[in-house]
Amino acid sequence: MTQPPSQQPPQGGFGAPQEPQGTPQPSQPQSPPPVPPQAPPTPPQTPPAGAPQAPGAQPGYGYPQAPGQAAPGPYAQQPGPYGAPSGPYAQQPGPYAQQPGPYGQQPGAYGQQPGYGYPQQQYPGAPAPGGSGGGPFKGKPAVIIGAALAALLVVGGGVFLVTSGDDDKKDPVSKSSSAPVDPSGSAEVDQGDGKGDGRETDDDLNAGRKEGEAKVLWLAKNDVDLPRNGKEVFGPWIVGDTIVKGMYRSVNGYSMADGKQKWSLPLPADMCAAPGNPTADGKIVIGVMNGTTDRADCADLQMIDLNTGKAGWKTSVKKNGTWDLLTDIGLAISGDTVTVGRTSNSNAYRVSDGKELFGNPSGNCKPFAFAGGPKLIAAASCRTDDVNNPQHQVQEIDPATGKAKWSYQPERGWEIDKVYSVNPLVVSLTQREKKKWGILALKENGTLRSQLISDKGDKLSVECGHDFAVFGEKLEGCSGVAADANTFYMMTEDDTSGTGRTNKVIAFDLNTGKTKWKSAAPAERTMKPLRMEGGNVLVYVEPSYDKGGAIATIAPTGGAPKVLLQHPDSTTRIENFFSSKITYAGGRSFIVSDRVSASNDEEEKEQTTMMAFGK
């Protein structure tokens, strides 16, 4: 798994923040000794091999900085509206190796200067140089490498139902849902045009399956003609026995059992935003461009019932002033509320009927991004006299009223980057000017619980997708992490010092921030946490060049991963998508490409987009 450059959480803990002005605060936490983070790379260039590691211990959080220490770099921007990111490479996906960290409020009056030099930021959630994810093709730009993965199976577009797997059946073959193949017929061999992987046209994906390995249940390929450079895939979401994903100008539901399309909802323009989760009853609200020209904004909201594929209410987000930039938005759902976040503005609507529930709150600090689920968490930006030295807050929001239940304010200059877990609350923060990073856990009342402290030599990693936003940001959507009530689980970067790539999953005590245990991936393999499953950590053991991937669990006390579903070694080349999301449900695993792109239309329509495994 090629991961972002070296990152080590600090040694020690966070100092207590000062209470934000004008906002009632809970009692402050105790202040453990300060800690240092490490430096991230200079984005977006890939650092050279053997790049130096982050420095060691530095003065702790809240330590006063020398005047002029955070002078603007080559990407400094002109003053803009509060909440606007500064610098084209503003936010990197954590974790960055850490330096002294974020705590203790510094006063900052409004004092915004006139003028606006369009705020820009590193694509929030985009992988740092080197990319994220595992496999021989990963860590390379999607647009460039997409063609290398196209045409893995050269059969017409559609879903391939794998009918084999039982040893007593004779010569079963794959079937396309759009053009069924007679099982009694002999498969024709692809004579080759230089674009395939050498497999037969209608070959049996389970022919090489060994005892104990899962079956390939079905495989789907792209059948949509996309614009140049391809399109991002939104989802997947699982509702009942349906797996749903959206891309370009449609949202589609597929049977989890056989991959056949159950429904398809066309969209009038490009899909441009989606939340990480639907409501409990399977409703979702997506963002759709309000036109098909280059001047269109991501300003239309469309509710969809994922159970049936039927469209519900539709509304347009109204601009709130000149600087309400709707080029990019971030959506999040909590309960029956969907929030719309973007630079310096936010709105919320009721998912069930589309009624607007609340907009920008009054006061000095405005939410601009949200994470949903069992709680609604916001990142808020406060007005300051220097856009290059921002003041952020973490807030828990009442999804019905929009009012903050509590606010936690880090030291000025630290920005809320991602929310790794909503309950328990685990948050990533970055400091652009000094290239620092930190992860902290907050209590139910918004006070500091702990800061993650990694052991020397452990370089943590996380995957936050390919969110190429400029004026909007998503707090949710990172993978490679999991959490239960008292423990947070993260993967490490790949270790390439041996004969093959490998890594570990590390468990952190959320009450102390210290390491509880480490679980090593199988020899010459890498793995990443997906979520919790029955009290255990569910992980995906990634495929190698000759080994299939696997779904496994790690006990809450640690130890070696225990395989639940071993994917066949014979299909590892197909399973090894350039970039994908992995879902496990009902004893079956689903691998879904998170971007479809290729060098030409022919290869684009041959790209594998989904693959399902089961017993």
BAVEX-76296 format. One line per field, with one value per residue (C-alpha): x, y, z; residue number from 1; residue in one letter. Coordinates in steps of 0.1 Angstrom, whole numbers. Layout:
c1 = [X_...]
c2 = [Y_...]
c3 = [Z_...]
resi = [NUM_...]
resn = [a_...]
***
This chain:
c1 = [0_17_9_16_51_63_40_44_20_37_51_30_-4_-23_-25_-60_-77_-90_-127_-140_-154_-191_-198_-207_-181_-179_-153_-117_-97_-66_-35_-10_25_29_38_54_40_60_62_42_56_53_23_15_50_61_90_122_131_149_133_142_119_102_121_119_103_95_79_44_10_2_39_43_58_84_71_70_76_46_53_33_50_50_13_1_-33_-50_-74_-109_-140_-136_-138_-119_-89_-56_-29_-35_-22_-41_-51_-34_-50_-37_-18_12_41_36_51_39_2_-30_-43_-51_-72_-55_-76_-85_-108_-127_-106_-110_-92_-110_-103_-105_-78_-98_-90_-77_-67_-52_-80_-93_-90_-68_-40_-6_22_26_-12_-31_-41_-23_-14_11_-8_-17_-2_-4_-27_-61_-63_-30_-32_-68_-61_-37_-66_-91_-103_-96_-124_-132_-169_-197_-206_-226_-225_-209_-226_-201_-220_-192_-178_-192_-168_-194_-206_-191_-174_-195_-188_-194_-226_-232_-265_-269_-260_-264_-240_-251_-233_-230_-211_-173_-156_-138_-103_-95_-70_-57_-53_-28_-54_-65_-49_-47_-79_-105_-135_-160_-136_-146_-134_-137_-119_-87_-104_-87_-104_-114_-114_-145_-163_-164_-201_-202_-183_-195_-179_-184_-211_-213_-196_-178_-162_-125_-106_-134_-156_-157_-179_-201_-210_-215_-244_-261_-299_-315_-302_-293_-259_-261_-235_-237_-215_-218_-255_-271_-276_-279_-290_-278_-287_-261_-268_-261_-251_-281_-293_-325_-331_-315_-322_-310_-299_-302_-266_-234_-236_-213_-217_-230_-230_-213_-245_-282_-309_-320_-349_-327_-332_-303_-298_-272_-257_-263_-248_-274_-264_-242_-218_-185_-203_-226_-225_-231_-262_-291_-302_-321_-336_-336_-352_-324_-349_-368_-346_-374_-366_-382_-380_-356_-344_-317_-294_-297_-265_-260_-240_-212_-187_-211_-192_-212_-186_-181_-202_-200_-231_-236_-267_-276_-310_-335_-312_-289_-263_-247_-213_-190_-166_-180_-216_-239_-276_-296_-327_-351_-344_-380_-397_-370_-379_-350_-342_-315_-288_-257_-259_-253_-221_-184_-179_-196_-198_-184_-181_-199_-196_-228_-240_-252_-241_-237_-202_-192_-160_-164_-142_-141_-134_-98_-75_-53_-65_-32_-36_-71_-92_-113_-137_-151_-189_-216_-247_-283_-296_-331_-321_-286_-275_-242_-244_-207_-176_-140_-114_-79_-50_-51_-35_-48_-75_-101_-91_-111_-134_-122_-150_-182_-189_-165_-153_-118_-106_-76_-61_-35_-14_-5_21_42_33_21_-6_-24_-52_-73_-102_-130_-154_-192_-192_-166_-136_-103_-101_-66_-42_-29_7_25_56_89_91_54_43_5_-16_-51_-70_-93_-102_-100_-120_-109_-128_-116_-142_-159_-147_-159_-151_-162_-153_-118_-110_-82_-96_-121_-132_-152_-161_-125_-102_-92_-76_-53_-30_6_24_39_72_93_125_120_113_79_54_38_22_4_-28_-23_-49_-48_-64_-88_-85_-47_-39_-12_-7_-25_-13_-1_-12_10_-4_4_39_45_9_-8_-41_-64_-93_-128_-151_-161_-178_-193_-167_-138_-119_-129_-100_-93_-61_-51_-42_-6_6_-1_-24_-60_-74_-93_-118_-105_-111_-87_-98_-103_-73_-51_-33_-31_-60_-85_-97_-135_-135_-105_-107_-92_-56_-65_-84_-60_-51_-88_-94_-64_-83_-63_-84_-115_-138_-144_-177_-185_-222_-241_-210_-201_-174_-178_-150_-162_-139_-141_-131_-137_-113_-93_-73_-100_-137_-130_-109_-132_-162_-141_-130_-141_-162_-175_-166_-184_-171_-189_-191]
c2 = [0_32_58_94_103_97_108_103_116_136_124_137_154_186_216_229_254_287_291_308_342_345_308_289_261_230_226_224_192_186_197_168_176_192_171_175_165_160_178_168_170_201_193_183_172_137_138_122_88_90_124_134_126_151_166_152_168_204_228_217_229_264_273_309_313_338_369_363_326_318_342_334_311_311_302_329_343_377_382_367_359_341_304_306_283_300_287_263_235_244_211_178_145_136_124_146_140_163_193_213_212_231_246_278_305_336_367_378_406_407_433_416_436_445_425_389_367_336_312_279_248_214_191_182_145_140_115_131_125_88_83_60_24_-8_-27_-23_4_25_58_71_97_82_99_86_51_45_30_5_-12_-10_-40_-66_-87_-80_-88_-63_-38_-51_-74_-108_-135_-162_-194_-218_-228_-263_-290_-313_-289_-290_-261_-232_-198_-161_-146_-110_-96_-78_-108_-142_-169_-205_-226_-255_-234_-233_-201_-181_-169_-132_-131_-99_-63_-53_-39_-70_-90_-123_-138_-155_-135_-157_-174_-188_-165_-193_-220_-215_-212_-233_-250_-225_-196_-175_-174_-145_-138_-112_-85_-53_-31_5_11_49_72_97_131_133_126_104_109_103_75_83_57_28_27_-5_-5_-39_-62_-33_-17_18_41_73_86_114_118_88_69_32_3_-32_-66_-76_-113_-112_-76_-71_-35_-31_6_36_73_97_131_164_173_160_146_167_158_131_123_93_77_77_80_50_44_46_82_103_138_144_175_180_208_235_234_217_246_256_283_258_255_225_241_217_191_160_136_99_68_43_14_21_46_71_108_129_166_189_224_249_263_300_321_340_370_376_352_322_300_270_256_228_217_190_171_152_134_130_118_135_164_170_198_217_231_253_282_307_294_265_254_224_207_181_149_137_168_193_220_243_239_265_285_304_311_346_352_353_317_300_263_254_216_187_151_131_98_93_129_160_175_208_226_263_292_324_359_370_398_375_349_331_326_311_303_272_254_219_219_194_207_200_186_200_236_242_254_243_221_228_243_232_258_248_272_298_286_250_240_212_188_156_138_102_91_108_86_84_118_116_147_155_190_206_237_248_274_252_219_202_176_162_138_143_127_147_137_138_173_186_187_172_134_126_131_101_93_69_50_60_45_40_61_64_65_72_73_102_96_119_150_176_204_240_260_232_205_171_162_126_98_87_50_30_39_24_31_16_32_33_24_40_19_31_16_24_33_5_-9_-18_-26_-64_-86_-72_-45_-49_-28_-29_-19_0_3_35_40_69_78_81_84_57_26_-5_-31_-36_-63_-71_-79_-113_-117_-94_-81_-49_-44_-15_-12_-9_-7_-26_-59_-77_-61_-69_-47_-56_-52_-57_-76_-61_-83_-87_-96_-133_-133_-125_-100_-110_-98_-105_-95_-85_-92_-62_-75_-77_-106_-119_-112_-140_-144_-144_-144_-152_-139_-163_-159_-165_-132_-109_-89_-80_-74_-50_-18_14_30_16_13_-20_-29_-61_-70_-102_-124_-109_-84_-57_-38_-6_16_52_67_56_70_58_71_65_55_19_13_34_11_-20_-8_-30_-10_-35_-70_-92_-122_-147_-183]
c3 = [0_-11_15_22_35_69_97_134_160_187_220_248_248_241_262_272_248_260_258_226_232_234_234_266_271_292_318_305_304_322_303_298_287_253_222_188_153_121_88_57_22_1_-21_-46_-58_-50_-25_-36_-23_10_19_54_82_105_134_168_199_197_222_231_221_231_231_220_185_175_157_119_123_101_73_41_17_-21_-21_2_-9_-6_22_16_35_68_63_31_28_20_-3_-31_-10_21_35_32_42_76_90_87_109_138_155_185_185_187_219_236_219_207_204_169_160_127_109_74_47_15_-16_-25_-41_-47_-19_-30_-12_-18_-28_7_12_-19_-13_-5_-30_-36_-34_-11_-13_-22_-52_-80_-98_-68_-59_-95_-110_-119_-152_-164_-151_-158_-192_-177_-160_-188_-208_-181_-196_-232_-232_-240_-212_-184_-154_-155_-134_-124_-125_-115_-82_-77_-85_-99_-126_-161_-178_-165_-180_-172_-184_-193_-181_-214_-236_-218_-229_-235_-208_-232_-257_-258_-248_-275_-268_-270_-298_-284_-295_-269_-245_-226_-198_-217_-203_-224_-236_-217_-193_-160_-132_-107_-128_-108_-74_-47_-17_10_-14_-20_-53_-77_-76_-104_-121_-137_-163_-173_-199_-197_-222_-200_-207_-211_-179_-166_-135_-98_-85_-54_-29_-26_-3_8_14_19_-8_-31_-36_-50_-67_-86_-114_-140_-149_-132_-99_-102_-79_-83_-68_-43_-52_-89_-98_-121_-123_-103_-112_-128_-122_-149_-138_-158_-152_-135_-100_-80_-43_-20_18_32_45_38_64_84_59_28_17_4_-9_-36_-53_-90_-112_-120_-157_-182_-190_-174_-155_-136_-99_-76_-64_-70_-44_-53_-28_-39_-23_-26_-20_-52_-72_-73_-72_-44_-38_-56_-46_-54_-27_-28_-27_6_-7_-31_-15_-12_-36_-47_-71_-46_-17_10_20_53_68_104_114_90_83_54_56_28_37_17_23_48_44_52_50_62_49_61_41_43_27_17_41_49_86_92_75_86_124_138_156_148_139_109_101_67_66_84_93_97_112_148_155_134_138_122_114_119_109_129_116_121_111_91_67_68_105_108_139_137_160_163_171_178_160_169_135_141_150_138_173_187_217_225_208_211_199_191_191_163_131_135_110_113_85_88_112_114_137_149_179_196_182_167_147_125_125_103_105_69_75_97_81_113_119_150_159_190_207_223_251_248_262_238_261_253_258_245_216_197_205_183_191_175_141_135_106_105_73_63_30_23_-13_-43_-32_-57_-40_-42_-22_-4_20_33_68_64_41_52_52_69_103_127_163_192_225_239_211_178_150_123_97_92_60_40_52_22_41_37_7_1_13_47_74_107_123_156_184_204_238_235_271_271_234_238_218_232_206_171_147_117_83_68_54_24_25_37_54_64_89_74_104_135_132_162_186_163_138_103_79_42_35_1_-29_-40_-75_-68_-38_-37_-11_20_45_80_116_145_180_203_223_192_176_141_116_112_76_71_33_12_-24_-50_-60_-97_-100_-81_-113_-117_-80_-78_-89_-92_-66_-49_-19_-1_15_34_41_45_42_8_-1_-28_-45_-62_-83_-71_-104_-140_-166_-195_-225_-250_-253_-261_-230_-209_-216_-207_-173_-144_-120_-94_-83_-57_-37_-15_-4]
resi = [1_2_3_4_5_6_7_8_9_10_11_12_13_14_15_16_17_18_19_20_21_22_23_24_25_26_27_28_29_30_31_32_33_34_35_36_37_38_39_40_41_42_43_44_45_46_47_48_49_50_51_52_53_54_55_56_57_58_59_60_61_62_63_64_65_66_67_68_69_70_71_72_73_74_75_76_77_78_79_80_81_82_83_84_85_86_87_88_89_90_91_92_93_94_95_96_97_98_99_100_101_102_103_104_105_106_107_108_109_110_111_112_113_114_115_116_117_118_119_120_121_122_123_124_125_126_127_128_129_130_131_132_133_134_135_136_137_138_139_140_141_142_143_144_145_146_147_148_149_150_151_152_153_154_155_156_157_158_159_160_161_162_163_164_165_166_167_168_169_170_171_172_173_174_175_176_177_178_179_180_181_182_183_184_185_186_187_188_189_190_191_192_193_194_195_196_197_198_199_200_201_202_203_204_205_206_207_208_209_210_211_212_213_214_215_216_217_218_219_220_221_222_223_224_225_226_227_228_229_230_231_232_233_234_235_236_237_238_239_240_241_242_243_244_245_246_247_248_249_250_251_252_253_254_255_256_257_258_259_260_261_262_263_264_265_266_267_268_269_270_271_272_273_274_275_276_277_278_279_280_281_282_283_284_285_286_287_288_289_290_291_292_293_294_295_296_297_298_299_300_301_302_303_304_305_306_307_308_309_310_311_312_313_314_315_316_317_318_319_320_321_322_323_324_325_326_327_328_329_330_331_332_333_334_335_336_337_338_339_340_341_342_343_344_345_346_347_348_349_350_351_352_353_354_355_356_357_358_359_360_361_362_363_364_365_366_367_368_369_370_371_372_373_374_375_376_377_378_379_380_381_382_383_384_385_386_387_388_389_390_391_392_393_394_395_396_397_398_399_400_401_402_403_404_405_406_407_408_409_410_411_412_413_414_415_416_417_418_419_420_421_422_423_424_425_426_427_428_429_430_431_432_433_434_435_436_437_438_439_440_441_442_443_444_445_446_447_448_449_450_451_452_453_454_455_456_457_458_459_460_461_462_463_464_465_466_467_468_469_470_471_472_473_474_475_476_477_478_479_480_481_482_483_484_485_486_487_488_489_490_491_492_493_494_495_496_497_498_499_500_501_502_503_504_505_506_507_508_509_510_511_512_513_514_515_516_517_518_519_520_521_522_523_524_525_526_527_528_529_530_531_532_533_534_535_536_537_538_539_540_541_542_543_544_545_546_547_548_549_550_551_552_553_554_555_556_557_558_559_560_561_562_563_564_565_566_567_568_569_570_571_572_573_574_575_576_577_578_579_580_581_582_583_584_585_586_587_588_589_590_591_592_593_594_595_596_597_598_599_600_601_602_603_604_605_606_607_608_609_610_611_612_613_614_615]
resn = [m_t_q_p_p_s_q_q_p_p_q_g_g_f_g_a_p_q_e_p_q_g_t_p_q_p_s_q_p_q_s_p_p_p_v_p_p_q_a_p_p_t_p_p_q_t_p_p_a_g_a_p_q_a_p_g_a_q_p_g_y_g_y_p_q_a_p_g_q_a_a_p_g_p_y_a_q_q_p_g_p_y_g_a_p_s_g_p_y_a_q_q_p_g_p_y_a_q_q_p_g_p_y_g_q_q_p_g_a_y_g_q_q_p_g_y_g_y_p_q_q_q_y_p_g_a_p_a_p_g_g_s_g_g_g_p_f_k_g_k_p_a_v_i_i_g_a_a_l_a_a_l_l_v_v_g_g_g_v_f_l_v_t_s_g_d_d_d_k_k_d_p_v_s_k_s_s_s_a_p_v_d_p_s_g_s_a_e_v_d_q_g_d_g_k_g_d_g_r_e_t_d_d_d_l_n_a_g_r_k_e_g_e_a_k_v_l_w_l_a_k_n_d_v_d_l_p_r_n_g_k_e_v_f_g_p_w_i_v_g_d_t_i_v_k_g_m_y_r_s_v_n_g_y_s_m_a_d_g_k_q_k_w_s_l_p_l_p_a_d_m_c_a_a_p_g_n_p_t_a_d_g_k_i_v_i_g_v_m_n_g_t_t_d_r_a_d_c_a_d_l_q_m_i_d_l_n_t_g_k_a_g_w_k_t_s_v_k_k_n_g_t_w_d_l_l_t_d_i_g_l_a_i_s_g_d_t_v_t_v_g_r_t_s_n_s_n_a_y_r_v_s_d_g_k_e_l_f_g_n_p_s_g_n_c_k_p_f_a_f_a_g_g_p_k_l_i_a_a_a_s_c_r_t_d_d_v_n_n_p_q_h_q_v_q_e_i_d_p_a_t_g_k_a_k_w_s_y_q_p_e_r_g_w_e_i_d_k_v_y_s_v_n_p_l_v_v_s_l_t_q_r_e_k_k_k_w_g_i_l_a_l_k_e_n_g_t_l_r_s_q_l_i_s_d_k_g_d_k_l_s_v_e_c_g_h_d_f_a_v_f_g_e_k_l_e_g_c_s_g_v_a_a_d_a_n_t_f_y_m_m_t_e_d_d_t_s_g_t_g_r_t_n_k_v_i_a_f_d_l_n_t_g_k_t_k_w_k_s_a_a_p_a_e_r_t_m_k_p_l_r_m_e_g_g_n_v_l_v_y_v_e_p_s_y_d_k_g_g_a_i_a_t_i_a_p_t_g_g_a_p_k_v_l_l_q_h_p_d_s_t_t_r_i_e_n_f_f_s_s_k_i_t_y_a_g_g_r_s_f_i_v_s_d_r_v_s_a_s_n_d_e_e_e_k_e_q_t_t_m_m_a_f_g_k]
***
